[in-house]
Amino acid sequence: MGKAAVGAAAAVIVVGGAAYYLGASGSKTTTVTGTGTTSASTSTNISSFSTLQQLSLLVQSEPLENAELAIDAADMASAIGVSVSPTELNFTQMAPTLTAMTAGNNITYNVVSIAHDQAGPYVPYFRSLDDLIQKYNADLSVFTPALVNQLYKRDKTTGRFGTGNHLGIPYISAPWGLQYNTKMFTDAGLVDSKGNPTLPNTWDNFVEYMTELTKPPVYGLGASYSVWWNPAWMHVSYVSTNGGHVLDPNTYEPLINDSTNVEALQFWADAVNVHKYAQPDALTTDDATLEGLFNAGSCASYIYWFTGTLPSANDPSQSNVAGYAAAAALPNGGTVPAGGWAHWMPQTETNPDASFAYMMYESTNEVAAALVSGDLSLVRTASFSDPQLVAKYPYITEVGQIAAKGYAEPSFDIQQGSQLWTIYLQGFQNVISGSQSAQAALDSVYDQWDAILGPKGAGYYGSTTSSSS
């Protein structure tokens, strides 16, 4: 890992060509920028950090976060003069812990690390970073645009994107797309004139290819329909690549029961019930089982976040398909929802300069590239073309192209997001079980979403409309 330079006058962190300084105000420091050129810069006083800055961190315990904490412990104190004391919680503990603290209006940590689709309820309790970004001339244009321009620029009251304060610094990206087994495609004859695997470029092709790849007990597509986020992201991906929306992007009024959304629900239900290229127990398959199916060679593909899963599939100690797992964009070549994690600073934070320095340090390519699964967690646009990473992970270029087309889907990230999609999951499961038609299920979903988001609920838009709209 390339450490930031540390001198008597200042410590320098270089992020995509923009330098972030920790040291005496006005001191001159020569730095090497992200393009390899040198420049003389004048530092802005974040803090002298004459003593080690100790910060507390609330973080969800997952492999990427655990690897990052190991890097912090080894390198960060000497790099920027900051050390963190982490409290690691599992997924089910994170929301109750934050909810209990915000009820007392006191998040008792310097920094909170949380996924964007978990952050919505806590937006009012996070501190705006606008003053710190301006104070230190932080260049956020180096990051994948969706992570900065939409995911982390929120109105403090509503959580609406692009209308308020910049509340977080991204440090993990999670592009969403097709993970596939190149050998299975090749063996099935789904190849071009040079013998390279060909990928479906339309959703009709997708059905054709997945059906061709299905030879039970091996299926073309592994699917997980047991928790809300997987069918939700699959639904939105189908809608977005066909030019639609689940919420009006300006008013946030639900469009969930229009023709494109009904088609999307029916499409994914048909994968199990009609075309049968998804495994029959998809309704009870969870995330870990889904990854296991692919790594065992029991499905030719699945749709998921690339963070961590492709490296797992290409690790011979964890997978039977090592060397054959690759990344691809979803059909139609349109935008897909972008996932990600950020560091957030509570309003009650008393050491904002050191906390901001830590947040910026964690977003550097040097930290991300040193992660065990660091190829796919990168947040800087340029990092996806880093020659060393491309050499190690050839599919990283494709992942970067997918990430560049990502967008922030508001129905995932507003305060009510998980509530909305839990309602959808029930309708989705009703369609798969045959108890409702897709239109009837989504008409019911619309009415419930309207009650939550409309004038009788959160008030995102001002007039109630009927479910037949």
C-alpha positions as CSV (number, residue, x, y, z in Angstrom):
1,M,0.0,0.0,0.0
2,G,1.3,3.5,-0.9
3,K,1.3,5.5,2.2
4,A,0.9,9.3,2.4
5,A,4.0,11.2,2.9
6,V,4.6,12.3,6.5
7,G,7.0,15.1,7.4
8,A,7.6,17.4,10.3
9,A,5.5,20.2,8.8
10,A,2.6,18.3,7.3
11,A,1.1,15.0,6.3
12,V,-0.2,14.8,2.8
13,I,-2.9,12.5,1.4
14,V,-3.2,12.4,-2.4
15,V,-6.7,11.5,-3.7
16,G,-7.0,11.4,-7.5
17,G,-4.7,14.4,-7.9
18,A,-6.1,16.4,-5.1
19,A,-4.0,16.8,-2.0
20,Y,-5.4,16.9,1.5
21,Y,-3.1,18.3,4.1
22,L,-2.6,17.7,7.8
23,G,-0.2,20.1,9.3
24,A,0.8,23.7,10.0
25,S,-1.2,26.3,8.1
26,G,0.7,27.8,5.2
27,S,3.5,25.3,5.1
28,K,4.8,24.5,1.6
29,T,4.8,20.9,0.6
30,T,5.7,19.3,-2.8
31,T,3.5,16.3,-3.6
32,V,3.1,13.8,-6.4
33,T,-0.3,14.0,-7.9
34,G,-2.4,11.1,-9.2
35,T,-1.1,11.8,-12.7
36,G,2.5,11.4,-11.6
37,T,3.4,15.0,-11.9
38,T,4.8,17.1,-9.1
39,S,3.4,20.3,-7.8
40,A,4.0,22.8,-4.9
41,S,1.0,23.4,-2.8
42,T,0.2,25.3,0.3
43,S,-1.5,23.3,3.0
44,T,-4.6,24.3,4.9
45,N,-4.6,23.8,8.6
46,I,-6.7,20.8,9.5
47,S,-4.8,20.2,12.8
48,S,-1.3,20.0,13.9
49,F,-2.0,16.6,15.3
50,S,0.9,17.0,17.7
51,T,-0.7,14.1,19.5
52,L,-2.4,11.0,18.0
53,Q,-6.1,11.7,17.3
54,Q,-8.3,8.9,18.7
55,L,-11.6,8.4,17.0
56,S,-14.5,6.0,17.7
57,L,-16.1,4.3,14.7
58,L,-19.4,2.4,14.4
59,V,-19.2,-0.1,11.6
60,Q,-21.0,-3.2,10.3
61,S,-18.8,-6.2,10.6
62,E,-18.3,-7.6,7.1
63,P,-15.2,-8.9,5.2
64,L,-14.5,-5.6,3.4
65,E,-14.8,-3.5,6.5
66,N,-12.8,-6.0,8.6
67,A,-10.0,-5.8,6.0
68,E,-10.1,-2.1,6.0
69,L,-9.8,-1.9,9.7
70,A,-6.7,-4.1,9.5
71,I,-5.2,-1.6,7.1
72,D,-6.1,1.2,9.4
73,A,-4.4,-0.4,12.4
74,A,-1.2,-1.0,10.4
75,D,-0.9,2.2,8.5
76,M,-3.2,5.0,9.4
77,A,-1.5,6.4,12.5
78,S,1.8,7.0,10.7
79,A,0.0,8.2,7.5
80,I,-2.3,10.9,8.9
81,G,-1.9,10.8,12.7
82,V,-5.3,9.3,13.4
83,S,-6.3,6.0,15.0
84,V,-9.8,4.5,15.2
85,S,-11.4,2.4,17.9
86,P,-14.1,0.4,16.1
87,T,-17.3,-1.0,17.4
88,E,-18.3,-3.8,15.0
89,L,-22.0,-4.8,14.8
90,N,-23.6,-7.4,12.6
91,F,-26.3,-6.5,10.1
92,T,-29.3,-7.1,12.4
93,Q,-27.7,-5.0,15.2
94,M,-26.9,-1.9,13.2
95,A,-30.3,-0.4,12.7
96,P,-31.6,-1.0,16.3
97,T,-28.4,0.5,17.7
98,L,-28.6,3.7,15.5
99,T,-32.3,4.0,16.1
100,A,-31.9,3.9,19.9
101,M,-29.1,6.5,19.8
102,T,-31.0,8.9,17.5
103,A,-34.1,8.6,19.7
104,G,-31.9,10.3,22.3
105,N,-30.5,12.7,19.6
106,N,-27.0,11.5,20.5
107,I,-24.9,9.2,18.2
108,T,-22.0,8.5,20.5
109,Y,-19.4,7.9,17.8
110,N,-17.1,10.2,15.8
111,V,-17.8,8.4,12.5
112,V,-20.5,6.0,11.4
113,S,-19.9,3.6,8.5
114,I,-23.1,2.4,6.9
115,A,-24.5,1.4,3.5
116,H,-26.5,4.1,1.7
117,D,-29.7,2.0,1.7
118,Q,-29.5,1.8,5.5
119,A,-28.7,5.4,6.1
120,G,-32.1,7.1,5.2
121,P,-33.7,7.1,8.6
122,Y,-30.6,8.7,10.2
123,V,-30.0,11.5,7.6
124,P,-31.3,14.2,10.0
125,Y,-28.7,13.2,12.6
126,F,-25.7,13.4,10.4
127,R,-23.5,16.5,10.1
128,S,-23.2,18.5,6.9
129,L,-19.7,18.2,5.4
130,D,-20.1,21.3,3.2
131,D,-18.0,23.5,5.4
132,L,-15.2,20.9,5.6
133,I,-15.2,20.2,1.9
134,Q,-14.9,23.9,1.2
135,K,-12.3,24.5,4.0
136,Y,-10.0,21.9,2.6
137,N,-10.8,22.3,-1.1
138,A,-11.7,18.6,-1.3
139,D,-12.0,17.5,-4.9
140,L,-15.0,15.1,-5.0
141,S,-15.0,14.9,-8.8
142,V,-12.5,12.1,-8.6
143,F,-15.3,9.7,-7.3
144,T,-17.7,7.7,-9.4
145,P,-20.4,10.3,-10.0
146,A,-23.5,8.4,-8.6
147,L,-21.8,8.0,-5.3
148,V,-21.2,11.7,-4.8
149,N,-23.8,13.6,-6.9
150,Q,-26.8,11.6,-5.8
151,L,-26.1,9.1,-3.0
152,Y,-24.5,11.4,-0.6
153,K,-26.0,14.9,-1.3
154,R,-29.2,14.9,0.7
155,D,-31.8,17.3,2.0
156,K,-31.5,17.1,5.8
157,T,-35.2,16.8,6.3
158,T,-36.5,14.7,3.5
159,G,-33.4,12.9,2.4
160,R,-34.1,13.9,-1.2
161,F,-31.0,13.7,-3.4
162,G,-29.2,16.7,-4.9
163,T,-31.1,19.4,-3.0
164,G,-29.2,19.9,0.3
165,N,-26.0,19.1,2.1
166,H,-23.2,16.7,1.3
167,L,-23.4,14.3,4.2
168,G,-20.9,11.5,3.6
169,I,-17.7,10.5,1.9
170,P,-17.9,7.2,-0.1
171,Y,-15.4,4.5,0.5
172,I,-16.9,1.4,-1.0
173,S,-18.8,1.2,-4.3
174,A,-21.1,-1.7,-5.2
175,P,-21.8,-1.8,-8.9
176,W,-24.8,-4.0,-9.8
177,G,-24.7,-6.4,-12.8
178,L,-24.4,-9.9,-14.2
179,Q,-21.8,-12.3,-12.8
180,Y,-21.4,-15.2,-15.1
181,N,-19.4,-18.4,-15.7
182,T,-17.5,-18.1,-18.9
183,K,-16.9,-21.8,-19.3
184,M,-20.6,-22.6,-19.1
185,F,-21.3,-20.0,-21.8
186,T,-18.5,-21.5,-24.0
187,D,-19.6,-25.1,-23.4
188,A,-23.2,-24.2,-24.4
189,G,-21.9,-22.7,-27.7
190,L,-22.8,-19.1,-26.7
191,V,-19.7,-17.7,-28.3
192,D,-18.7,-15.2,-31.0
193,S,-16.6,-16.0,-34.1
194,K,-13.5,-16.0,-32.0
195,G,-14.8,-18.4,-29.5
196,N,-15.4,-15.8,-26.8
197,P,-18.5,-15.9,-24.7
198,T,-21.3,-13.7,-25.9
199,L,-23.6,-12.0,-23.4
200,P,-27.3,-11.2,-23.9
201,N,-27.8,-7.6,-25.1
202,T,-31.6,-7.5,-24.8
203,W,-33.9,-9.0,-22.2
204,D,-35.4,-11.3,-24.8
205,N,-31.8,-12.6,-25.4
206,F,-31.4,-13.0,-21.7
207,V,-34.4,-15.4,-21.5
208,E,-33.1,-17.3,-24.5
209,Y,-29.6,-17.6,-23.1
210,M,-30.6,-18.5,-19.6
211,T,-33.0,-21.1,-20.9
212,E,-30.3,-22.6,-23.1
213,L,-27.9,-22.8,-20.1
214,T,-30.5,-24.5,-17.9
215,K,-29.9,-28.3,-17.4
216,P,-31.4,-29.1,-14.0
217,P,-30.0,-29.3,-11.4
218,V,-27.9,-26.6,-13.0
219,Y,-29.8,-23.4,-13.8
220,G,-29.0,-20.5,-16.1
221,L,-29.8,-17.9,-13.4
222,G,-29.4,-18.2,-9.7
223,A,-32.1,-16.1,-7.9
224,S,-32.7,-15.0,-4.3
225,Y,-36.2,-13.8,-3.6
226,S,-36.3,-14.3,0.2
227,V,-35.3,-10.8,1.3
228,W,-36.5,-7.5,-0.1
229,W,-33.2,-6.1,-1.6
230,N,-32.6,-8.8,-4.2
231,P,-35.9,-8.8,-6.0
232,A,-36.1,-5.0,-5.5
233,W,-32.8,-4.3,-7.2
234,M,-33.6,-6.8,-9.9
235,H,-36.9,-5.2,-10.5
236,V,-35.4,-1.7,-10.6
237,S,-32.6,-2.9,-13.0
238,Y,-35.2,-4.2,-15.5
239,V,-37.2,-1.1,-15.2
240,S,-34.3,1.3,-15.5
241,T,-32.6,-0.5,-18.5
242,N,-36.0,-0.2,-20.2
243,G,-36.1,3.6,-19.6
244,G,-38.6,3.6,-16.7
245,H,-38.7,4.5,-13.1
246,V,-40.4,3.2,-9.9
247,L,-40.7,6.7,-8.5
248,D,-41.0,9.9,-10.5
249,P,-37.5,11.3,-10.2
250,N,-38.8,14.8,-9.6
251,T,-41.8,14.3,-7.3
252,Y,-41.1,10.9,-5.9
253,E,-44.6,9.9,-6.7
254,P,-44.9,6.1,-7.3
255,L,-44.9,4.7,-10.8
256,I,-44.7,1.2,-9.5
257,N,-47.9,0.0,-11.2
258,D,-47.3,1.4,-14.7
259,S,-46.9,-1.0,-17.6
260,T,-43.1,-1.1,-17.4
261,N,-43.1,-2.0,-13.7
262,V,-45.8,-4.7,-14.2
263,E,-43.7,-6.1,-17.0
264,A,-40.7,-6.2,-14.7
265,L,-42.5,-8.1,-11.9
266,Q,-43.9,-10.6,-14.4
267,F,-40.5,-11.0,-16.0
268,W,-38.8,-12.1,-12.8
269,A,-41.8,-14.2,-11.7
270,D,-41.7,-16.0,-15.1
271,A,-38.0,-16.8,-14.6
272,V,-39.2,-19.3,-11.9
273,N,-42.7,-20.3,-13.1
274,V,-42.7,-20.1,-16.9
275,H,-39.3,-20.3,-18.4
276,K,-37.9,-22.1,-15.3
277,Y,-34.3,-20.9,-15.9
278,A,-34.1,-19.8,-12.2
279,Q,-33.9,-22.5,-9.6
280,P,-37.4,-23.5,-8.2
281,D,-36.5,-22.7,-4.5
282,A,-35.7,-19.0,-5.3
283,L,-38.3,-17.9,-2.8
284,T,-36.3,-19.4,0.1
285,T,-32.8,-18.8,-1.3
286,D,-30.8,-16.2,0.7
287,D,-27.6,-14.2,-0.2
288,A,-25.1,-16.7,1.1
289,T,-26.8,-19.7,-0.6
290,L,-27.0,-17.7,-3.8
291,E,-23.2,-17.1,-3.8
292,G,-22.7,-20.7,-2.9
293,L,-24.8,-21.9,-5.9
294,F,-22.6,-19.9,-8.3
295,N,-19.3,-20.9,-6.7
296,A,-20.4,-24.6,-6.8
297,G,-21.2,-24.4,-10.5
298,S,-24.9,-24.9,-9.9
299,C,-25.9,-21.8,-11.9
300,A,-24.3,-20.1,-14.9
301,S,-25.0,-16.6,-13.7
302,Y,-26.6,-14.4,-11.1
303,I,-27.3,-10.7,-10.7
304,Y,-25.7,-9.0,-7.7
305,W,-23.3,-6.4,-6.4
306,F,-19.8,-7.1,-7.6
307,T,-18.1,-6.1,-4.3
308,G,-16.4,-9.2,-2.9
309,T,-18.4,-11.8,-4.8
310,L,-16.3,-12.1,-8.0
311,P,-13.0,-12.3,-6.0
312,S,-14.7,-15.1,-3.9
313,A,-15.7,-16.9,-7.1
314,N,-12.2,-16.7,-8.5
315,D,-10.6,-17.9,-5.3
316,P,-9.8,-21.7,-5.6
317,S,-10.1,-22.1,-1.9
318,Q,-13.7,-20.9,-2.0
319,S,-14.9,-21.9,-5.4
320,N,-15.2,-24.6,-8.0
321,V,-15.4,-22.1,-10.8
322,A,-12.2,-20.1,-10.2
323,G,-10.8,-18.6,-13.3
324,Y,-14.2,-18.6,-15.0
325,A,-16.1,-15.9,-13.1
326,A,-16.5,-12.6,-15.0
327,A,-18.6,-9.4,-15.0
328,A,-21.0,-8.1,-17.5
329,A,-23.5,-5.2,-17.8
330,L,-27.2,-6.1,-17.8
331,P,-29.1,-6.2,-21.1
332,N,-30.1,-3.0,-23.0
333,G,-27.0,-1.1,-21.9
334,G,-28.9,1.4,-19.8
335,T,-28.3,2.7,-16.3
336,V,-28.6,0.5,-13.3
337,P,-28.9,1.3,-9.6
338,A,-25.6,1.9,-7.8
339,G,-24.8,0.7,-4.4
340,G,-22.3,2.0,-2.0
341,W,-21.1,2.6,1.5
342,A,-20.1,5.9,3.1
343,H,-18.6,7.4,6.3
344,W,-21.0,9.8,8.0
345,M,-20.3,12.3,10.7
346,P,-22.9,12.7,13.5
347,Q,-24.1,16.2,14.4
348,T,-22.7,15.6,17.8
349,E,-19.1,15.1,16.5
350,T,-16.6,17.2,18.5
351,N,-13.5,16.5,16.4
352,P,-14.6,17.2,12.9
353,D,-11.2,17.9,11.4
354,A,-9.7,14.6,12.4
355,S,-12.9,12.7,11.5
356,F,-12.9,14.4,8.0
357,A,-9.2,13.4,7.6
358,Y,-10.1,9.8,8.4
359,M,-13.0,9.8,6.0
360,M,-10.9,11.2,3.1
361,Y,-8.1,8.7,3.9
362,E,-10.4,5.8,3.6
363,S,-11.6,6.9,0.2
364,T,-8.1,6.8,-1.4
365,N,-7.1,4.3,-4.0
366,E,-4.2,3.2,-1.8
367,V,-6.5,2.0,0.9
368,A,-9.0,0.4,-1.5
369,A,-6.4,-1.3,-3.6
370,A,-4.9,-2.9,-0.5
371,L,-8.1,-4.6,0.5
372,V,-8.3,-8.4,0.2
373,S,-11.2,-7.8,-2.3
374,G,-10.0,-4.4,-3.2
375,D,-10.5,-4.6,-6.9
376,L,-14.3,-4.2,-6.7
377,S,-14.8,-1.8,-3.9
378,L,-13.1,1.2,-5.5
379,V,-14.9,4.6,-5.4
380,R,-12.6,6.6,-7.7
381,T,-13.4,6.5,-11.4
382,A,-9.7,6.3,-12.4
383,S,-9.0,3.4,-10.0
384,F,-10.9,1.0,-12.3
385,S,-8.2,1.5,-14.9
386,D,-5.2,1.2,-12.5
387,P,-2.7,-0.9,-14.5
388,Q,-1.7,-3.0,-11.5
389,L,-5.3,-3.8,-10.6
390,V,-6.3,-4.5,-14.2
391,A,-3.4,-7.0,-14.4
392,K,-4.6,-8.7,-11.3
393,Y,-8.3,-8.6,-12.0
394,P,-9.0,-8.4,-15.8
395,Y,-12.7,-7.9,-15.3
396,I,-12.2,-4.7,-13.3
397,T,-12.5,-2.5,-16.4
398,E,-15.9,-3.9,-17.2
399,V,-17.0,-3.3,-13.5
400,G,-15.7,0.3,-13.8
401,Q,-17.8,0.9,-16.9
402,I,-20.9,-0.5,-15.1
403,A,-20.2,1.7,-12.1
404,A,-19.9,4.8,-14.3
405,K,-23.4,4.2,-15.6
406,G,-24.8,3.8,-12.1
407,Y,-27.5,6.0,-10.6
408,A,-29.0,6.5,-7.2
409,E,-32.4,4.9,-7.0
410,P,-34.3,7.1,-4.5
411,S,-36.8,4.3,-3.5
412,F,-33.8,2.4,-1.9
413,D,-32.3,5.4,-0.1
414,I,-35.0,7.6,1.3
415,Q,-36.0,7.1,4.9
416,Q,-38.9,4.9,3.9
417,G,-37.0,2.8,1.4
418,S,-36.9,-0.6,3.2
419,Q,-40.6,-0.2,4.2
420,L,-41.5,0.4,0.5
421,W,-39.6,-2.6,-0.8
422,T,-40.8,-4.9,2.0
423,I,-44.3,-4.2,0.8
424,Y,-43.2,-4.9,-2.7
425,L,-41.7,-8.2,-1.7
426,Q,-45.0,-9.5,-0.4
427,G,-46.7,-8.6,-3.7
428,F,-43.8,-10.2,-5.6
429,Q,-44.1,-13.4,-3.6
430,N,-47.9,-13.4,-4.2
431,V,-47.3,-13.4,-7.9
432,I,-44.7,-16.2,-7.8
433,S,-47.1,-18.3,-5.7
434,G,-50.0,-17.6,-8.1
435,S,-52.3,-15.9,-5.6
436,Q,-52.2,-12.5,-7.4
437,S,-51.7,-11.2,-10.9
438,A,-48.7,-8.8,-11.5
439,Q,-51.1,-5.9,-12.1
440,A,-53.2,-6.6,-9.0
441,A,-50.2,-7.0,-6.8
442,L,-48.6,-3.7,-8.0
443,D,-51.9,-1.8,-7.7
444,S,-52.0,-2.8,-4.1
445,V,-48.3,-1.9,-3.7
446,Y,-49.0,1.5,-5.3
447,D,-51.8,2.3,-2.8
448,Q,-49.5,1.4,0.1
449,W,-46.6,3.4,-1.3
450,D,-48.9,6.4,-1.9
451,A,-50.1,6.3,1.7
452,I,-46.4,6.3,2.9
453,L,-45.0,8.9,0.5
454,G,-48.0,11.1,-0.4
455,P,-49.8,13.9,1.3
456,K,-51.2,11.6,4.0
457,G,-47.7,10.3,4.8
458,A,-44.3,11.9,4.2
459,G,-45.6,14.5,1.9
460,Y,-43.1,14.1,-1.0
461,Y,-45.9,15.2,-3.4
462,G,-49.0,17.2,-2.8
463,S,-52.1,15.4,-4.1
464,T,-53.4,11.9,-3.8
465,T,-53.8,10.0,-7.0
466,S,-55.7,6.7,-7.6
467,S,-54.1,3.4,-8.1
468,S,-55.4,3.3,-11.7
469,S,-53.1,6.1,-12.7
